[in-house]
Structures are given as C-alpha cells and as structure tokens.
Amino acid sequence: MYVFDQAFTFFDFGRAAVSAVILFAVIMGLTLIQRRVVSTRVDY
C-alpha cells in the first residue's frame, strides 16, 4: 500500500518507484535464502 499511496495519493512517482525496486530486492533476497536453506535434492 505504501507504493500505491506514494504514487497515486501524493503523486510522488519517483519515491514509489524506488520503494518498489527495494521491495523487489528484499523479496528476491529472501527467496534466494529460502531456496538455499530448504533445498532438497531430488533425483528421478
């Protein structure tokens, strides 16, 4: 909601874009950490 509010309520598209990129980076980092921790090798 923060990104949406910054962009369309306060018309601050620059801050919304930066926030979206930071959010993407955080989610990507958490995903990579999770994949390393929970990685189970499956051989078919």
C-alpha positions in Angstrom: 0.0 0.0 0.0 2.9 2.4 0.6 4.0 2.3 -3.0 0.4 2.9 -4.2 -0.1 5.7 -1.8 3.1 7.4 -2.7 2.4 7.2 -6.4 -1.3 7.9 -6.7 -2.2 9.8 -3.5 0.8 12.0 -3.1 1.9 11.9 -6.8 5.5 11.1 -5.9 6.2 8.6 -8.6 10.0 8.7 -8.0 9.7 7.6 -4.4 7.2 4.9 -5.3 9.5 3.5 -8.0 12.5 3.4 -5.6 10.3 1.8 -3.0 9.1 -0.9 -5.5 12.7 -1.7 -6.5 13.8 -2.0 -2.9 10.8 -4.2 -2.1 11.6 -6.4 -5.1 15.3 -6.7 -3.9 14.2 -7.7 -0.4 11.8 -10.3 -1.7 14.4 -11.7 -4.1 16.9 -11.9 -1.3 14.6 -13.7 1.0 13.6 -16.1 -1.8 17.3 -17.0 -2.5 18.0 -17.5 1.2 14.9 -19.8 1.5 16.0 -21.8 -1.6 19.4 -22.4 -0.1 18.1 -23.3 3.4 15.3 -25.6 2.2 17.0 -27.0 -0.8 16.3 -30.7 -1.1 17.9 -32.6 -3.9 15.5 -34.8 -5.9 16.9 -37.4 -8.3 14.4 -39.1 -10.6 
